[in-house]
Amino acid sequence: MSSRVEEVAIAIINGIKNGKFVPNQRLVEADLTKELNISRGPLREAFKLLDAKEIIHLTPNQGARIKEITIDHSLQTLAILKTLSCMAISQFSISENSKKELLSFNDQKSQDITGELNNLANFYLLISQKETSSILYSSIKHLNVPIFARYIVNCLKNENVKAIKDAIQNMTSSLLEGNRDAALKFHEELFEMNFLVNKN
């Protein structure tokens, strides 16, 4: 895969993250080729890549659309994230490398619920990376929470922003101490709080 195709895919992903592209929006090839200064070939390859990652949907004769994010989808995504992340914490083992990454990650701050949900998903990705099975890491990554965080939040109601911040900090501290049981406790408590709930 060419670096140009990857650059185009990243540009579309960043557009989703910052709100330029919204769920279920049709991606117009003519507009994107002009905006990104590329030909249709690399753009279509980027579409295929994003379709395989379930970030967009390609439909014959209809083109590409950003994945639709509904309330049901958001709730299911969080439920799956909870289960997979529980497995990641259970299998986590501290190493010098993971210790440095956790300490570095713990310095990240955010002032809004979208940023905190993004941080939470990235935290779970971090602890599943390298230390556990590649299947677990890939499964968490495939949920695409960091990409669609703002839209998941839009579908759900913010109940407790501070709860996410505290949970990340407490889980990080516990894992740095090698205490997976404590980290699991903080993980379970966070989701039991329903920090994001159905607006209805």
N, C-alpha and C positions, 0 to 999 in steps of 0.2 A: 504494500500500500504506500502510495507516494506521500511525502510530507505535506504536499499541497492539499490533498484530500483530507488529511488529519487537521490541517489548519482551518479548512472550511467547516469541518464537523465541530471543531472547538468554537468557531465564531458563532455557529448556530446555537450551541449549548450555552455560551455566554449570553446570547440574546434571550434565551429562555430564562436564565437566572436573573437578568436585570429587568425583565418585563417587556422587552422589545417584541418578543414573540410570546403569544399566550396559548394556553391549551385549546386544541381544536382549530387553531388558525391554519389556513392553507398557506403553504410556502410557494410563492410564485417564482418559477425558475427565471423568467426574464428579469425580474427585479433583483434577485440575488446574484445573477451573473454580472449584472451591471454594478451592483453595490460592492461585490467582493472582487471584481475585476478578474473573473475566471470564465472558462468555457463551460458548456453544459456537461461535458464528460466528467470532470472532477466533481462537479456539483452533484451529479446523479450518483457517483460513487460514494460521496459523503452521505447522501440520502440513504443508500443501502446500508452503510455502516450504522447510521443512527436508527434505522428501522430494525436492524438486528439487535440493537441494544434496547429496543422498545422505548425510544425517546420520541420518535415520530412514527407515523403509520404511512406506508406506501400502498396505494390502492390503484390497480390497473385502470387506466383511462381517467383517473381523477387526481393523480399526483400525490404530493406529500402534505400531511397535516401533522401539527404538533399533537402529541398524545393528549387525550382528554383526561382531565382530573376531576373526578366527582367526589361527593361526600363518602359514598360507599368505598370507592377506590382508596381514598385517603385513610379511612378507618382500617381497611384491610392491610394497607401498606404498613401502618404503625403496628398492627398486630403481628405481622410477619417480622418486622424489624425487632420487636420485643423478643420473639422466640429465637431468632437467629443470633441476636446479640447476647442473649442468655447463654447460648452455646459457646460463643466466642469468649465470654468472661470465664466460663467454666474450664476452658482449655488453655487459657492464657498462662504463660510462664515468663517471668521477668528475666531480662538479659540486659547487658550493658547498652546495647543498641536500642532496645525497646524502652529502657529507662530514660535515655536521652530524648527519645521521641515523645514520651509521655510528659516529661518536664517541659519540653518546648511547646507541646500542645496546650498544656495547662495555662500558658501565658496568653492564649487567645481570648479576646473579650468581644462581646457583642451587646448592643443596646436594645435590640428588638427580638421579637419572637421568631421571625424568619431566620435571623442570624443564629439564634440559639438552637433551633431545630437543625440547621445546617451543621453547627458545631457538634451536636449530639450524634448525628449520622456519621460525621467524619471521625468522631471518637471511636465509634463502634468499628468503623473500617480500619482504623489504626490498630486496634487490639486484635483484629482478626487477621491482619496482614502478617505473613511470614511465620507468626507464632503458632498458627493453627493450619487447618487444611485450606488449600487453595479454593476448594469448592465452597467452603463457608464464606470466605472473603468475596468470591465472585457472586454468591447469592445475595449478600448484603449490598454489594456495589450495584447489582442488577435492579435493585429497588429504585435507584435514581433519586433518592431523597434529597441530596444536596442540590440537584438540578431543579427539582420541582418544589422545593421547600416553600417558596412564597405562595404557591397555588394550593398546596396542602393546607397551609395556614388560612388561606382565604376560604376554604371549604369548612374549616373547623374553627371553633371558638377558643381564644387564648384564655386559659384559666389561671395559669401560674408560670410566668416567665422565669421568676427566680428559682422555681423548682428545678428547671433544667440546668441552670448555672450551678446550683448547689449539688445536683446529682453528678454532673461531670466532674466537679472538683472532688467530691467524696469518693467516687469510683476511682479516679486517678490516684488519690492518696492511698486508697486501700490496695490497689494493684502495685503501687510502688513499694508498699510494705509487704507484698506477697500474700495479701489476705484476700483471696478470691471470694470467700464466703461473705465477707463484709461488702465487697463490690457488688455481688449478686443481690444482697439485701437492698442496697441503695437503688440498684437497677429496678427491682421489683416494686419498691416503694414509689418510684417516679411514675411508673405506668399505672399503678393503682390509684394515684392522685388524679388520673384523667386530665393531665396538664393540657391536653387538647381534646375537646369533646365535640360531638355533633351539635351544630348550631340550632338544629330543630329540637 
